[in-house]
Amino acid sequence: MRKPLRAASIAFATALVALVGAEIALRVFRPVEHLAPLDAVELTPGVTRFHQRAEVPGLPYELVPGARGAYLGVEVSINALGQRGAEVERAKPPGTYRVVALGDSLTFGYGAPDEGTWPAALERVLNADPAFGPSRPVQVLNLGVSGYNTANEAVALEAKALDLDPDVIVVGYFLNDPQIAPLSPLQRWFRTPAWWEHSHLLRLASSWSLARAKARFGGDSYRYLHDPDGEGWAMVVRAFESMHRAASARGIPVVVATLPAFPPTPDWKDYRWHDLHERVLAAATASGLLAIDTLPEFLADGRRPKDLCVDFEHPNAAGAEILARAVAAEIRRIAAHAPADSAPR
């Protein structure tokens, strides 16, 4: 009995030494960035100036009310209500048609000045419309926050958007919105790391597992996130249902607008994710929400993808105008069909 016990002890000790050695080697020679805990010096400049830990359960962080300054190379203003853009009163002015926009960095306006976001462009487009204009001014409040997923947006809708007395809520949906794992630096900064995330070796194993899962979809992250059997897609469906329950109780329509990625090709003919847009639109509609696809507006515009974006995910000012036109068409339809005694509220 002693020999087998001794052999097992030696094997265990050898394995332990090997694991400790691998952990040390990774820490010294090849640190693993995947899910690595962060400190403030590792964050993009401006992140901690413009974001703070949220008090609302279900939200990891939020914008800092009143924050001003340069962020990602452009001037950014956060108003006293914690929204991107100019100051507004919480109470809706009489006769005003108010739209609240929810979303992630595409709605917030990553790399865009205040006037270059799609909610800001939407406000301009609608106020230039004879159906609105001076007799029926439009406010579009931008509640977009970088790194939010659909579950976060559902929480923000119920905890923040509804209290602003909106006539309609627009949720900007991007193809990474089913993301649950905190992969971005901003997401990782505002969370307590799991015990295993302090180990480079275990994080390496996690990254390999993620790579294998994505390999089933040809390495396409967007397709991996929209796996019908995946945890992320199930989260999206639950979030849509939550949005409908909360907003319908107040009689407020919610529009889910799918926002396209920008293909690194000369034109839009190689766009690969039409079916994912359709899946999102179908899920939103099945949950009782309104849904529109903004991609056709980009296809009709004729300009190259690279002329409409900051990078291959985020629209520039020209791209924001196209998004605004697509959303404005749906807002006009909703306003035209609203009961006379409820438009605007």
Secondary structure, DSSP 4 states (H G I P E B T S, - for coil): -HHHHHHHHHHHHHHHHHHHHHHHHHHHHS---TT----GGGSPTTHHHHEEE-SSTT-SEEEPTT-EEEETTEEEEB-TTS-BSS---SSPPTT-EEEEEE-SHHHHTTT--GGGSHHHHHHHHHHTSTTSGGGS-EEEEE---TT--HHHHHHHIIIIIGGG--SEEEEEE-TTTT--S--SHHHHHTSPPPGGGG-HHHHHHHHHHHHHHHHTTTT-HHHHHT-TTSHHHHHHHHHHHHHHHHHHTTT--EEEEE-----SSSSGGG---HHHHHHHHHHHHHTT-EEEESHHHHHHH---GGGSBSSSSSB-HHHHHHHHHHHHHHHHHHHHHS-GGGS--
